[in-house]
Amino acid sequence: MQRHISSIAHAAYHDLLRSLKDEAISEIRGTPTRVERNGKAYWYDTYRVGSEVRKAYIGEDTAERRARIERLNEIAAAAAERRSNRARLIRILRGEGFLGIDAATGSLLNALQKAGVFRLGGTIVGTQAFRLYEGELGIRYSVDQAAQTNDIDIASFERLSLALEDIVSEPLQRVFADFAFEAVPSLERGKVWRWKQSRNELLVEFLTPSFEAAEELKPLAALDVHAQSLHYLNYLIASPIQAAVTYRNGVLVQVPRPERFAVHKLIVADRRREGPNGVKAHKDRMQAAFLIDVLAEDRPTDLIEAYEDAISQGARWRERIAASLKRMPDTRARLVEAGVGL
């Protein structure tokens, strides 16, 4: 049986997340403008700087975001009260044994948020995302599962990054320099996609989906960096969700949907099972098994839909998922119990 966080901690987390979403809307400085493009609608903050009209991307048009924009004046007026309340909520979460984050990672994520990385489509993937499902799913991790990682992987769609017609408020090269990160040279001169902090071995990598045979470096225009393209990543970062990081007064970031994260881990575990990434493949299977166990109990419909979407992508996808599940009989049985047609 999974250990769940208390109802108090679960409620505090969602109050914290709600407050951070309000805070993001309250930072609108001009007039919210709805723009339709290629069948989808997006919101922009339209404002003047001297005689120049500028637009800053707010986010995709959703019922939740529209409701907040309609309450913009009310939300902006309560900014000081929200900050005080968030500090109280984080104290509650810490008192309930909620998983924390180290200061180095927390301060960097806060700086990336302020620069606009997550607002402009950046999605945290990998173990850092896995750790952030504690509040979303109301679960408590074991010591092994809660182990910190020195990697921060951030993924975004190349086409979305170009289509937004917006860019980070501060060059990420400057943000990383402020935290003593140095660019890691790539095989392609001038195309940087990784930064490393020597004092604690923290590594930040940017990734993007590959829709071609080769996995090459691609530009992310909105973030003004390059990214390593990877197959199967498009599935992982489709329809991401927002999450709260319990650092200082809270940091609003973006992570994949947990059901997609779980199924994607089955795919990448099979990719990594041979060669030098065997240890990572074992970790992938552990994270997939844990999340599938939770989701089969609490969100079986989400799990079924995520699985069916993945296997509809093609034979190779089905083969990789099946190969991982062959090594995970308990997880396979859990999927069958949840109603997944294997």
N, C-alpha and C positions, 0 to 999 in steps of 0.2 A: 504494500500500500504506500502511496505517496504521502509525504508530509506536507501539509498545506500551511501557509502562513495564517495568522489569526484573522478573523473578520475585521478587527480593528485596523490591522496593518493593510489589509486589502483595500478597505475603504479609504484609508489615509493616502495610499498610493494613487488611487483614481482621483481623489481630490487634488493631489499634487499635480497630476497630469492635466487635469481640467484647468487649474490655475496657470500652468505654463502655456497652455494653448490660448488662454485669455491674454496673457502677457504678450504673446507674439502678435496678436491682433491689435493690442493697445499701442504698439510701436508704429502703426500707420501714421504717416506725417501729412498726407495730402488727402486725395479723394479716391476711395476704392472704386476701381473700374473693372467691369466684367468684359472679358475678351473671348470671342469664339474663334477656334482655330482647328481645322481638320475634324470637325464633328465633336470637339470637346470644348468645354468652357473653363477659363482660368481667371483668377483675380490678380490685379496689379494695383499697386499704390502709385497714383499719378500725382506728382508734385512739381513745384517750380523751384529752380535754383537760378535766381536772377531772371533773365529773359528766356532761359532754357527750360523746356518741359521734360521731366525724366519719369521713368517707370521702373518700379521695383517689384519683382515677382512676389506674390503672397502665397499662392497655392492653387490647386485645382478646385473647381467649383463643386462643393458638396453642401448638403443641407445643413450640416453642422457648422461649416465655415460661413455660410450665408447668415445663419442665425447670429453668429458672433459679430459679423460686420454690421448687422442691423442694430446691435446693442453697443456699437463702438464707443459712443460717448459715455455710456454707463460704465463700461469696462475700463476705459481710460481713467475715469475719475476714481476708481478703486485701486489704483496701482500700488500705493503705499501699503494699504491694508492687505493686498495679496502677498506682497513680499514678506510681511511679518507672519502671515498665516503659513506660507510655504516653509519658513524656518521652523515653525511649530510642528508641521506635518513631518518634516525630515527628522526632527527629534523623536517623534512618536515611532517612526519606522526604525530608527536606530535602536530605540528601547525595546522594540519587538524582535530584534535580532535580524533585521532586514539586511541583505547582502550589500555591502558598501563597495566603494571604488577607491583605488589609491589616489593620492593627491596629484601625482604626475599625470595620470590618465584623465582624471576629472578636470584639471585645469586646462589641459590641451583640448578636450572636447568642448569645454566652455568657450575657448578662444575660437574654435572652428565654428561653433554655433553663431557666435557674434559676427563672424565674417560672412555667414550666410550659407555655409556648406550644406546643411541639412534642409534649409528652406529651398535651396536650388537643386534638390533632387538627390543629394548624397545620402546613402543608406549604409549604416554600419552592418557588416556581415561577419561571419566567423564567430569565435568564442565570445567576443565582447557582446555580440547580439544575443547569444544564448544566455549570458548572465542577466541580460535585461528583461527576460521573460518572467522573472520571479514575480514582479508586480502584475503584469498583464494576465498571467495564468493563476496567480495566487498560490504559488508553490514555494517550497523551501528546498534548497540544494544541499547535498551532502558535501563534506569537506573536499572530496576529489572533484566533484562537479563544479564547485565554486572556485577552483584553483584559478588564480589570475594568469593572464597571458601577456606577453610582451609585444603582441601584434595588434594593431588596429587596422582593419581592412574596411575601406569605404568604396562602395560601388555606385555607379550611376549609368544611365543610358546615354550613349553618345548623341543620339538624335534629339532626345529631350533636352540635354544640356545646350545644344545649339538652338533649339526652337524657343527656349525661354526668353532669349534676347535680354539677358541680364547677366551680371557677373558678380563674383564675391566682392564685398566692400573693401577688403584688404588682400593684396596678393598673398597666396598661401606660402610662397617662398619666404616672405617677411614674417608671417606667423610662425613658421617652423624655426626660422633663425632666432626669434625671440625666446624659443624654448631649447636653444642649443642643438637643433637638429641640423644635420648636413645631408645634402642630396646624395643618393647612392647612384653612381654612374650606371647608365644602361648601355646596351650594345649599340643603340641608335643615338648618336650624338645629339645633344640638345633636347632629348625627350626624357624628362625626368618623371618617374611615377612612384618612386620610393624615397622616404626620408628616414634617417636613423639618428637616434639620440644616444651618443656614446656613453654618457654617464650611467644610464640604467638599461641600455640595450633595447629601448622602446623603438619599434619599427612601425611606420605608417605606410600603407600601400593603397594605391587607387586602382580600381578594377572596373571593367565594363563588359557587357555581353559581347560575344563573338557570334556573328551571323555568317561567317565565312569559314572555309576549310582551315585556314591558318589562324593561330592565336597571336595577334600582333599588337603593337602599341597603337592606341587611338587617342585623339584629343578630346578632352572634356571642356568645351568652350566656357561654360558657366563657372567652372571651378578654376580655369586657367592652368590646368595641369594635363599631363598625359596619363593614360591608364592602360594596364595590361588587360587585353581582351581574353575572355574565357568562355568556352562552351558551357551551356546549361545555366549560365548566370541570369539570363533573361527571365527564366522561370522563377528564380529565387526572389528577385527584387520587383516583380510585378505587384502592384497594389500594396505597397508597404504601409506600415502603421507608425504612429508616433509613440515615443516612449520617454519616460522621465528618468534622468540620472540623478541619484541622490548625492550630489556634490554641492556644497554651500547651500544656496537657496534653490537648487534644482537647475538642470540643464535639459532642454527639449531637443531630442534627437529623433532619428528615423531608423527603423529596423524592419526586416522582412516579416511577413505574417508567420506565426510560429508553425502552422501546419505546412507551409511551403518550405520553411527551414528544415523541418523534420524529413520531408520526402527528398529534398535536395541533398541532405546528408547521406541518404542511401545511395544516391547517384555518385557523389564525389568519393565516397568510401570505396566504391568499386574501382574508380579511376586511380586511387592512390594505393590499392592493396598490394601492388608489386613495386619493388624498388625502394628508394630511400624514404618514401613517405608512408611506410607501413605503420609507423606509430601514429601518424595523423589519421590514418584510415580507422584504426581502433578507436580513437577519440571520436571520430565522426559517427561510428556505429553506436557508441555509448550515448552520445547526445541525441541521436535519432531515436534510440530505444526509449530513453527517458521521456522525451516529448510525446512520442506516439502513445506511451502508456498513459500520460496525463490527458492528452487530447481524445483518446478513445473513450475515456470516462466522461470528460466534461464537454467536449466539442466534436462528437463523432461525425456530424454532418460536414463540418469544415474539413476534417481529415479525409473523408470520402471524396469530397470535391477536389481537394488538392491532389490526391492520388490519381483520380481519374483524369485530371488535366495533364499530369505528368506523363501517364502512359499513352495519352492521345498524341503526344509529340512525335512518336515514331518508334520503330523497332529497337534502335540502340538504347533509347531511354528505358524501354521495358526490360531489355536484357540486363542493364546495369542495376536496376531496382531489384529484379529477381535474383541476381547474383549476390547482392548484399543480404537479402532476406533469407537466402539459403543458408547463410552463416549465422542467422539470427532467428532460430525457430520460435522462441518465445514472443518476439516482436511480430513475426508473421502470424502467429495464432491470435495475438492481440488485435491485429488489423482485421482478421476474419470475424472476431467477436464484435468489432465495431461496425461491421457491415460492409467492409471493403471487399469487393469481388476479386479475389486472387485466382 
